[in-house]
């Protein structure tokens, strides 16, 4: 997926390094940041323990563990769920059944639009389109979307300041383990809260990777997330290998097949 695409104006026209050649697992001297704001009051003990254990394993391999601050962390979720639905509303407007993609027939143009978007979009996509359309409306644009973009800039600056002190940031991937299929708590708000540790990468435009690192108290897999500066994928892959080797993760279901 890396590399320039002449037909994609958002892709970066820069050489792509050989990722394989940079993956050694050697991290001596690496500075690993631990954001203090990610130690949330409700963070589960098993996830916090795995986070601390992973940091200790990196330290044993020669990395330096440094506490950092990302002061606007608590604003990440509300900003993301204002900016992301707004972008979804704008970008998905093109899927109207006329130019390309799915088309579901109707007796009128309006009915064709409605049928196409009803069948083509799932509940979550529809939910975000509706939220985004409201946020971009004439009476809400400056109050919601524009303010969210201003805070997004602050979040970006938080990460830029942090990367002046550390090479990579280590955090949990999620605030809990996987929901059960029939879990009554699996409502949209509960699902959105699970993104608390990952939305920063989206808002700040950073590369990130999640590595299976252990198991929860419910015997379900848990991941640790690494974040790095823009275009630092070679370093992230290398640190990810170090975590993978240190964790010796074996999926208890797959390994038993």
N, C-alpha and C positions, 0 to 999 in steps of 0.2 A: 504493500500500500504506500510505501514511501517513494518519493520522487516527484518530479514535475510532470504535470499533465497539461499539455498545450490547450486543451479544451476546458480546463478548469481554472478560472481566474483567481481562485482562492488557494491554489497549490503553490508551494514555494519552489522557485527555480534555483536550487542549490544542489551541489553534489551530495550523494548519499554514501556515507562511509560503509565499509564492510563490517556489519554488526558482529559476525562470527569471529573475526580476528580480534575484536576488542573484548570479547567475553572470556575472562580468565578466572574470575572469582576472587582475584586479589584486590583487597580494599584497604590495605594498610595506609594510614594517613588520611583516609576519607573522613570528612566532617558530616555527621548525620544530625539533622535537626529534629528535635522533639517539641512540637508546639504545645505550650502549656494550656492554651485555650481548648485543646481537643480532649483534655481530661474532664469531660462533662460530669456534672453531679450525678446523672443517672447512668453513667457508663458502667456496664456490667463488669463484675469482678473478674470473670473468666476472660473477657476480651482485654481488660487492662493488664491482667497477668501475662497474657500472650504477647501483648505489646511490649511490656517491660522485658520479657524473656527474649524476644527477637532483638531488641536493642542491645541486650547483654551479649548475645551471640555475635553480633556485629562488632562489639567492643573487643571480644576475645580474638577476633580476626584482625585487629589492628585499627579499627575505626575509632574516631573520637565522637562521643555522644555529647551534644550541646543543646541545652534548652533554649528555645526561641519563642518569640511572640508573634502571633498573627491576630492583632487586636480586633479586626472586624469579622472574625470568624462567625459570631452569632448572627450576623446579618447575611451570611452566605445563602441560607435556605430561602428567606423571603425575597432576596434579590434574584436568585436563580428562578424561582417560580413566578417571577414577574417578567423577566427577560425571556426565558425559554418559551413560555406560552405565546408571548407576543411575536417571537420569531416564527413559531409554528403557525400561528394565525396568518402571518404574512406569506410565508413560504408555501403553505398548503393551499392557498387560495387558487393556485394554478391548476389544481386537480379538480376540474369542474366537469370532466367527461367529454369535453369538446376537442382539445388539442392532442392529448395523449393520455395513456393510462386507461384505467377502467372506465367503461361507459355502461350505465344501466338505463335502458330506454324509459321514456315517459311520454304521456300524451301532450305535454307542453314543455317549453324550455325550462321553466321553473321546476316542473316535476322531474325532469331529467336530471337537473342539478341536484335536487333533493335525494332522488333515488341513488344516484352515483355516490354522493358523499355519505349517505346513510349506510350503504353496503360496503363502501371502500374503506371507511375509517372505523376503528374500534372505539370502545367506550373511553379509554384514556386519551386517545388522540382528540376525540370530540370535546372532551372536558377541557383539554389545554387550548384548543382552538377558541372555545367560548370565553375562557378566561383572558386569553390574549386579545381577542377582538374587543372585549370590554376595556382592557388596559390601554389599547391604542385608539379608543374612541375620542372624539373631540373634547369631551369634558374630563377625560381621565389621563390623557397622554402626558401632560406636564406633571400631574400629581403623582402618577404611578410609574410609568415607563421611564420618563426622563430622570426622575429622582433615583430610580433603581440603577440606571446607567452611571450616574455620578458615584453611587456607592460602589458599584462594580470597579470603578477606577481605583477607589481606595483599597479594595481587596487585592487588586493587581499590584498596587504599590507595596502592600504588606509583604507579598511574596518576593518582590524584587529586593526589598530591604533584607529579608531573611536570607536570600541567596548571596548577599554580600558577606554573610558569616558562615554559611554551611554550603555543602555541595549538593546534598539531597535531603529530603524531608521524609520521615517515617511516621505513618499514622495507621490506625485501624482502617479497614475498608468499610465496614458497616457497624452500626451500633448494636446489632444483635445477630443471631444466626438466622437461617432461612425460615420463612413462614411455612406452616403446614398448609396443604392445599385447602383444607376445610377450616382453617383458622378464622374464627369470627372477628378477630382483631385486624384482619387483612383488609382494611379500608384504605381509601386513597391517602388520607392524612398520615396514617401509620406508615404507609409505604414511602411517602415523601420524606418523612423524618429519617428514614434509613439513608438518605443521600447526604446527610450532614457532613460527612468526611470527604465526599467525592466531588461536590459541586464546585469547590475552590479551583480545581484544575480546569473545569469548563469555563468558569468566569474569568480566570486569569490567563487562559490560553496556554496551559502547561501540559507537558507529557506526563503520564502517570501509568503505573502498572500495579496490578494486584497479584500477590503470590500466596498460594495456599500455605499456611504456616502452622496449623494446629487444629484442635477440635474444641468445641464449646462444651459446657457442662451437660448439654443435651446430646453429646456425641455427634454433632454436626460440624462440617468443615468451616473454618474461619480463615479469612485472608488478612494480610498486611499490605498496606498501600505505600508505594514509593512515588514521590513527586520530585521533579527536577526542573531546572530552567528550560526555556525554549531550546529545542534542538539538542537536548542532552540524552537522547535515546540510547546511544552507546553506553554511557555511564549507567543508566537505569538498568539496562539488560545485565550489565556486569554485577551490579549490586543485587539484582534479583537472583542471579545464580548463587551468590554467596548466601543469601537467605534460604534458597532452595536446598543447597547442600547442608546448611546448618540445621534446618528444620527436619530434613529427612522425611518429608511428608509422604505418607502412604494412605491412600483413600481406603477406608476400611470396608466399603461396599465393593468397589471395583476390584481391589486386591483379592477379595474372597471369591470372585466369580471363577 
